Amino acid sequence: MQDRNLTLPSLTGLRWALAFVALLAHAVVAPDLFTGTLRTLAYATLPPGTAAMSGFFVLSGFLLAWTYRPGHGARAFWRRRFWKIFPNHALCLGIVVAIYLFVTPQPLPDLVGENSLRAAVLQLFLVQNWVPDWGVIGSFNIPTWSLSCEAFFYVVFPLLALAVRKCPDSRLSHAWWALAIATVVLPWIPVAVHGLAHGDPLRLDDNSLWFSYFLPPVRLPEFALGVVTARLVQTGRWPRLSRTVIAVPLAVSAALMPVLPLQCLFGGTFTVPVTLVVAAVALADIDGRTGRLARPVPMALGESSYALYLVQAPVLMIGLYLLDLDRPVPVGESVLLIVAYMVICVLLGLVVFRFFEAPLVSRFSVPRRRRTHVGVPSTLVPDPIAAEEAR
């Protein structure tokens, strides 16, 4: 049985790798700087970007399950998650709303968010994904669609963790395979209903993409797969896989990208391959083979990845407004703008994490303890579980 107090620093570095892939996809697609073949190539970054989101869901389930302790109440867990997630979300949503009200009402290119009071309220409370309307999901700070899924995961996590813990160790592998199959099969349900969809994902006007990509219960198996994987690693039942065995599913998924329908391409197609990577990175730390992902720079960037994720839309909106690009942009200039955008997002994410997110998490995620011994002042007692969850 692996010790839950054992830290897995490489998984923090892995968060940065996933965040970089998602940032790159947003950077080359959202500004809509390219046309023709270059635009097609830019859109080719979307499947890896969505694979990174699957990776975040798996990694979230893995880390929360890794630090889970029997007897720790659901209320304490939800408190820690609230202070980790909500302040950054409220800050960035408020900035985007202010941009629309006082700077420019123009949405990002190719997006049709309604940007109404209804959409703002739904997004504030992270329930926008439950509405089958791209005008709601695609409004204001669009990346928060993933937080809508995560909020649902956090609500059910205490029950999910209890169920996984009560599952006999000998049956954990059966649960893992059932969840893995679910991540592959669920996106095919809208295919059966609406038929195959190809082309521009932002022009998919039926609800099939909403079902396969945004609806929280459909994405829950990805999070649950991370939970079960953590339990398998803890019990020593996860196999040591070679790099070749891990690489083959990734290669197969990448090879299928040109032929898969959109409903499957932007769903959980990459979930199982990414899960193998998460488990392998965790095992490397456990075995003392911590590598480059645990170095100071990837660690720092990984810790700020949540802030980085949320600042992307406001930075892009302000940048496009200031540049006022009403002319064709040369390829070289477009590349420089994309690089500059990514650098600004990374730096701003570090600032938000260091001076906003981290202080609030440290101050409020764990309640101040009353005095337990004479002469010992009531202070904020460090909680290793809260610290690990906050990563």
N, C-alpha and C positions, 0 to 999 in steps of 0.2 A: 504494500500500500504506500503510495507516494504521499509525502508530507504536504499539506495544503499551504503551510507557511513558506515552502520553497518558492522563491520568486522566479519568474520566467521572463527575464529582461528582453530576450530576443523577440518575444511577442509584441513588446512595445515598439521595437524597431520595425517589425512586420507591419504594424499599423501605419507607419510612415510610408512604407513601400506601397501599400494599398491606397493610401491617401494621395500619393503622387500619381498613380495611375488614374484615379478619379479626377484629380485636378487637371491632368493633361487632357483627358477627354472633354471636360468642360471648357478648357481654354481654347481648344482648336475648333469646337463646334458652336458654342454659345455666341461668340461675337459675329459669326457668319461672315468671315472675311474672305472665304475662298469660293470659287465657282468651278463648274465643270469637273474635271478629273480630280483636281485638288480637293474639292468639296467631298467627293466620294471617298477619297483617302482619309479626310478628316473624320468622316462618319464611321470609318473603320475602327476608330478608337472607342466607339461607344460600347461594343461588346466587352472589351477588356475593362472598361469603366464599370459596367454593370456587374462583371465578375468580381471586381473589387468590392462592390456593395454587398454581394453575397459573402465575400470574405469578412467584411465587417460584422455581418449578422452572425456568422459562425464564430468569429473571434469573441464577440460579445457574450454569446452563450457559453463559450469555453471558459473565459476568465471569470465570469460570475459563478459558474459551477465549481471552478477550481478553488475559489475562496469561500464557498458556502460552508457554513457550520450548522449542524443540527441544533435547534434551539434558538437560533437568531431569528427574531421576530420579523414578520413581513413589514411592519410599520417602520422599523429601523432601516430595513433594506430600501423601502420606497423613499424614505427621507434622504438617504445617501444618493440615490439615483436622481431625485428631484434637484438637489443642489449641484449635482454634476451636469445635468442636462439643461434645466430650465433657464437659469440666468443668461447663459450665452445665447440661447434661443430667443429670449425676450429682447435682449440687447440688439441682436442683428435684425430681428423682425421690426423693432422700433426704428432702426436706421433706414431700412428699406421703405417703410411707410412714410417716414419723413422725406425721403428722396422723392417719392411719388407726390407728396403734398406740396413740397416747397421747392423742388428742383425741376423735375421733369415727370410728366405722366406717361412717357413713352416706355412700354415694356421692352424687355430684351428681345432681340431678333428671333423670329419664328415662334414666339410664345404667345399664347392667347389667354393668359390668366385674366380673370374678370376684375381682380383687384378691388373688390367691393368690401363693405363692412362685414357682410356675411362671411366672405372668404377669410378676412382678417381674424375674425373671432374663431372660426374653425381651425385656422392655422395656429393661433395663439394657444389653444387647448389641445393641439396636436391630434385632431380627429378628422383632418381634411381627407385622409386616404379612404375614409369610409363612405365618401360621396363619389359616385361614379361620374365625375364631371371634371374634365381636364382644366376647365376654367377655374375650378376651385383648387385642385391639386397643383396646378401650374401658376398659382398666384404668388405675389410678393416674394418671399425668400424661398425659392423653389426647392433647394436641397433639403428643406425640412420634411419633405415627404418621407425620408428614411426615419426621421425622428418619430413620425406618426406610427410607423411600424415598431420601432424600439419601445415606445411608450406602451403599446399593447403587450410586447414581450415582457416588459417589467411587471405589468399587472399580473400576468399569469406565472411569472417565474417562481414565486414561492411554492405554488402547487406543482409546477413542473419539476422543480428540484426535489420536492418530497416524493413524487411519483418515481423519479429516476433512482432516488436513494433506496426506495422500497423494492425496486426491481431486483430480482436475484442476479448476482454477477454473471451467472451462466447464461442469462437471457439478454444481457446488455447488447451483445452483438446482433441479436434478432431485432431489437429495437432500433439499432443503428441502421441496419439494412432496410427496415420498413420506412424510416425517415428519408434515407437516401433515395429510395424508389419514389417516395412522395414528391421530393423536389424535382424529379424528372417528369413524373406523370401529370402533376397538377397543371402545368402550363399548357398541356395538350387538351384540357377540357374546353377552353374557348376556341381552340382549333376545330374541335368537333362541332361546336355550336355555330361559329361564324365562318369557318373555312380558313384556308391558309392565307396569311397576310405577309406581303413582302414590300420592300420599298422604303419610303421615308417614315420612320417611327413617329415623328411628330405630326404626321398626317393621318394616323390611324384613328378613324372617327367612330369605330364601334367601342364596346366596353371590354374587348378581349385583352387589350394591354393593361387596362385598369385591373382586371381580375388576376392576370398572371404576374404583374410586376408591382402593383401598388397595394392591393388588398392585404391588410395585415395578417389575417388567418392563413392566407396562402403562403406568405413568407415565413410563418412561424416554424415550419419544419426545418428551415435553415438554421434558425436560432437553436431549436431543440437538438439538431444534429451536433452543434457545438457543445451543448450541455452533456449529451450522451458520450461524445468523444472524450471530454474531460474526465468523465467517470471511468471510461475504459482505460485511459492513461493512468489514472490514480490507482486503479485496481491491478495494474500490470497486465491487462488483457489486450492492450493495443499492440499490434505486431510492429517490429522494426522493419520498415520497408526500405528497399534500396532506392537510390535516386532515380533509377530507370523506371521502377514501378510507379513512383510518384509523378514522373514526367510524362509517361504515356497517356494517362487520362487528360492531362492538360493539353497535350498535342492533339489528341483526338477531338476534344471539344473545340479547339481552335480551327481544326480542319473542317469541322461541321458548320462553322459560322456562315459560309456563303450559301448554304442550302437550307438551313433551318428557317422556319417561319418566325416572324417577329415575336409572336407570343411566347415562343420557346427560347429564342435568342436573348430576350431581355427578361427572362425569368430565372429559374434556378439551374440552368444548364451547367454552369461552372461550379456549382456548390460542392459536389463531391470531390472534384480535383483540388479545390481550394482547401477543403477540410483536411485532405491528406497532407497538404503543405503545413497547415496550422499544427497538426499533430506532430509532424516531423520536426518542426522548429522547437516545439515544447520539449520533445524528447532529447533534442540536442542540448538544451539547457540542463535538463535533468541528468544527462550523462556527462556533464562537464565539458561539452563541446561547443560552448557559447562562441558564436562567430561575430561577423561584422555587424549584424543587426543590433547587437548589444553595446556597440561603441557609443561614446557620449553624444555625437552628433545625431545619429539615427534615433537614439533614445529621446533626446530633447525634441526632435521633430515629431516623433511618435506621440509624445505626451501632449503636444500642441495640435495634433491632427484634428481633434474635434473642433477647436476654434478655427483652424484653417478651413475646414469644410463649410462652416457657416458664414465666413466672411467673403466667400467667393462671389456671391451674387451682388452684394452692395459695392464691392470694389469694381466689378465689371460694369455695373450701371453708371457709377460716377465716371469711370474711364471712358465709356462710350459717349457720355454726355459732354465731357470736356473735349474729346477729340473731334466730335461732330463729323464723323466720317460719311460725308455725302458724295464721295468719289470712289472709284476703284482704287484699291490699295495694292501696290506692288507686292509680290511674294516676299521679297526680302524684308520689306517694312512690316508686313504682317507677322513674319516669324519673330522679328524683334519685339513687336507689340505683345505677342503671346508670351515670350520669355519674360518681358518686363512685368506683365500681369501675374505670372506665376510667382516671380520673386517677391512682388509686393504682397501677394496673398500669404506666402510663407512667412514673411517678416511680420505682417500684421497678426497672423495667427499666433506667432510666438509672443507678441506683445499682449494680446488679449488673454492668452493662457497665463502668462507670468503675472500680470497686474490686475486681472479681473477674475478669471476662472479659478485659478489655484487659491487665492486668498479666500474666496467665498466658500469653496469646498472645505478648506482647512478650518474655517471658522464655524460653519453651520452644518456640515454633513453629519457631525457627531455632537449630541447635546452635551452641554457642560455638566460635568459630574459633580454631585454634592460631596461635601467633605466626608471621607470615609475613615479618616484617622485624625486624632488630635494633632493640631499643628500643621496639617497638610492642607494647603490652600486649594480651593475649588478651581481647577483649570481645565483647559481642553485637553483631555487625555488622548494621546495618539492611538489610533485604531488601525492595526495592520490590515484588517479586512477592508476598511474604508479606503485606505491608501491604495491597495491593489485594485479595488473596484474602480477607483477614480482614474486609473490609467487609460 
